[in-house]
Amino acid sequence: MEAIVQARNVHKAYDDLQVLKGIDLDVTPGEVVVILGPSGSGKSTFLRCINHLEEIQKGAILVDGQQMGYEIRGDRLVKLSANGVARQRRGIGMVFQSFNLYPHMTVLQNIIEAPVGIHKEPKAQAVAYARELLKRVGLADKENSYPRQLSGGQQQRVAIARALAVRPKVMLFDEPTSALDPELVGEVLATMKDLARQGLTMIVVTHEIGFAREAADRVVFMDGGVIVEQGKPEDVLVNPQHPRTQSFLARFI
């Protein structure tokens, strides 16, 4: 099966700081890939590069056959405008550490903002799909609530529904539970596990080893801007081969 996400020799630097040092990764449709690694390993930066929130200096990232940030014109590779990049991102949903909900909008208004305001979807159609998504994340009764009236876990589930509202082919999760109180983490992870069971392509940066064990098709361990080890959860998490992976996972045993 052809990969829906293809990263080839991806390099990213901030001035003299090399953050990504040649990342190669393929993700196939319907696959759930969990990226683990210590802080500063480059995993969140790599996730942001996938949807061109960060521009890479070398290599290429393709999503659904399109090189992010560029298009081919004749025999030349040309940088896209901001509008062109926004069109590419329509196939990618992203959930961040912070919920980033609009405080002055209701839950329903938050979810339909991008489909209606950016992608010009008919409002009635967007509302119907938003209500369907709220059922999927267990918040059907909260459509008229404002973010301040919700718990952190509920706000993050709204953020997941909002990301799904543009019908993405790939979902990116950047440590989606790190800003939550421990007792709220489970409800967000349960929602993500449901999405995984439904066959959504997901790339998840997280420290939640239990989620990686239960929901991932593949675990990728990053350190120092490179992929150190990858494989099935039962291999990487139970019997890691690289000393750096072993020392990292030892903290969670």
C-alpha positions in Angstrom: 0.0 0.0 0.0 1.4 3.4 -1.0 2.3 5.7 1.9 0.0 8.6 2.5 2.8 10.4 4.4 6.4 10.2 3.1 9.3 11.9 4.8 12.6 11.8 2.9 15.9 13.0 4.5 14.2 15.8 6.4 16.4 18.3 8.0 15.3 21.3 10.1 17.5 23.8 11.9 17.0 27.0 14.0 20.1 29.1 13.2 22.9 26.8 14.3 20.8 24.3 16.2 20.1 21.2 14.1 16.8 19.8 15.3 16.1 17.2 12.6 19.0 15.4 11.0 17.7 13.3 8.2 14.3 11.8 9.0 12.9 9.1 6.8 9.4 7.8 7.6 6.5 6.3 5.6 2.9 6.1 7.1 0.3 4.1 5.2 -3.4 4.8 5.1 -5.2 3.7 8.3 -1.9 3.3 10.2 -1.5 4.6 13.8 2.1 5.7 14.4 3.2 6.8 17.8 6.4 8.9 18.2 8.1 8.6 21.5 11.3 10.4 22.7 12.7 12.7 25.3 12.1 16.4 25.3 14.2 18.1 22.6 14.4 15.0 20.5 12.7 16.8 17.5 9.5 14.8 17.5 7.1 17.8 17.8 9.1 19.8 15.3 8.8 16.9 12.9 5.1 16.8 13.4 4.8 20.6 12.6 7.0 20.1 9.5 4.5 17.5 8.1 1.8 20.2 7.7 4.4 22.9 6.9 3.9 24.9 10.1 7.7 24.7 10.1 9.7 24.9 6.8 12.4 22.3 6.3 15.8 23.2 4.9 16.5 19.9 3.2 14.6 16.8 2.1 10.9 16.5 1.3 7.6 15.7 2.9 4.7 14.4 0.8 1.2 14.0 2.0 -1.2 12.2 -0.3 1.3 12.6 -3.1 1.7 16.4 -2.7 5.1 17.9 -1.6 4.2 20.1 1.3 4.8 23.8 0.6 5.6 23.2 -3.1 4.1 22.4 -6.4 5.5 21.2 -9.7 5.2 23.6 -12.6 6.7 22.1 -15.7 10.0 20.8 -14.7 10.4 23.2 -11.7 9.5 22.9 -8.0 7.9 26.2 -7.0 7.1 27.4 -3.4 3.4 27.8 -2.8 1.8 30.9 -1.5 0.2 31.0 1.9 -3.2 30.2 0.3 -1.7 27.3 -1.6 -0.3 25.8 1.6 -3.6 26.3 3.3 -5.3 24.3 0.5 -2.7 21.5 1.1 -3.4 21.5 4.8 -7.1 20.8 4.2 -6.2 17.1 4.1 -4.4 17.3 7.5 -6.0 17.7 10.9 -3.9 18.7 13.9 -4.5 18.7 17.6 -2.1 20.7 19.8 -1.1 20.6 23.5 -3.2 23.7 24.2 -6.8 23.5 23.0 -6.8 26.9 21.1 -10.6 27.1 21.1 -12.1 30.5 20.4 -13.5 31.6 23.8 -16.2 33.8 22.4 -17.7 31.0 20.2 -19.8 28.1 21.3 -18.6 24.5 20.8 -20.6 24.2 17.6 -19.4 27.5 16.3 -15.8 26.5 17.0 -16.2 23.2 15.0 -17.8 24.8 11.9 -15.5 27.8 11.7 -13.0 26.3 9.4 -15.4 24.3 7.1 -17.7 27.3 6.6 -15.3 30.3 7.0 -12.3 28.9 5.2 -13.5 26.0 3.0 -16.9 27.6 2.1 -18.9 24.5 3.0 -22.6 25.1 3.2 -23.4 25.9 6.8 -26.3 23.4 7.2 -24.0 20.6 6.0 -21.2 21.7 8.3 -23.5 21.9 11.3 -24.9 18.4 10.6 -21.4 16.9 10.4 -20.3 18.9 13.6 -23.2 17.3 15.5 -22.2 13.9 14.3 -18.6 14.5 15.4 -19.8 15.7 18.8 -21.5 12.4 19.2 -18.3 10.6 18.3 -16.4 12.4 21.0 -19.1 12.0 23.6 -20.1 15.7 23.8 -23.5 15.8 21.9 -25.0 17.8 24.8 -22.4 20.5 24.8 -22.9 22.1 21.4 -24.2 25.4 22.9 -21.6 25.6 25.7 -18.6 27.9 25.7 -15.1 26.7 26.2 -14.9 28.2 29.7 -17.8 26.0 30.7 -16.0 22.8 29.9 -13.3 20.8 31.6 -9.8 20.6 30.0 -10.6 17.1 28.8 -13.8 18.2 27.2 -12.1 21.1 25.5 -9.5 18.8 24.0 -12.2 16.5 22.7 -13.8 19.6 21.1 -10.5 20.4 19.6 -10.3 16.8 18.2 -13.8 17.2 16.7 -12.8 20.6 15.2 -9.8 19.0 13.5 -12.0 16.2 12.1 -14.5 18.7 10.8 -12.5 19.3 7.6 -12.5 15.6 6.9 -8.7 15.1 7.0 -6.9 12.1 5.5 -4.3 12.4 8.2 -4.6 13.4 11.9 -1.6 14.8 13.8 -1.6 14.9 17.6 1.1 16.9 19.4 1.2 15.7 23.0 -2.6 16.1 23.2 -2.8 15.2 26.9 0.2 17.0 28.3 -1.8 20.1 29.4 -4.4 18.0 31.2 -4.8 17.1 34.8 -4.1 13.4 35.3 -7.8 12.5 35.9 -8.8 14.0 32.5 -6.2 12.2 30.4 -8.2 9.0 30.1 -11.2 10.5 28.4 -9.1 12.1 25.7 -7.1 8.9 25.1 -10.3 6.9 24.9 -11.5 9.2 22.1 -8.2 8.8 20.3 -8.4 5.0 20.6 -11.9 5.1 19.1 -10.6 7.0 16.2 -7.8 4.5 15.7 -10.3 1.6 15.7 -12.2 3.4 13.0 -9.2 3.3 10.7 -8.1 7.0 10.8 -4.5 7.6 9.8 -2.9 9.1 12.9 0.6 10.3 13.8 0.8 10.9 17.6 3.5 12.5 19.6 3.0 11.5 23.2 4.5 10.2 26.4 1.5 8.0 27.1 3.2 4.5 26.8 -0.1 2.8 27.5 -1.7 4.4 24.5 1.2 3.4 22.4 0.9 -0.2 23.6 -2.8 -0.4 23.0 -3.5 1.7 19.9 -0.3 2.0 17.8 0.4 -0.1 14.8 4.0 1.1 15.0 6.1 2.9 17.6 8.9 5.3 16.5 11.6 6.3 19.0 13.4 9.6 18.3 16.4 11.1 20.0 18.8 13.8 19.0 16.9 14.6 15.8 17.0 11.1 14.3 14.9 8.0 14.4 16.8 5.6 16.7 14.4 2.6 16.5 11.0 1.7 15.2 8.7 -1.4 15.0 5.6 -3.0 16.4 4.7 -1.9 19.9 5.3 -5.4 21.3 8.8 -5.2 20.0 9.9 -1.6 20.7 8.2 -1.3 24.1 8.8 -4.8 25.4 12.1 -5.7 23.9 13.9 -2.5 22.7 17.2 -3.1 20.9 18.9 0.3 21.1 20.5 1.3 24.4 19.0 4.8 24.2 15.5 3.3 23.8 16.1 1.0 26.7 17.2 3.8 29.0 14.2 6.0 28.0 11.6 3.3 28.5 13.1 2.2 31.8 11.7 5.4 33.3 8.1 4.1 32.7 8.5 0.6 34.1 
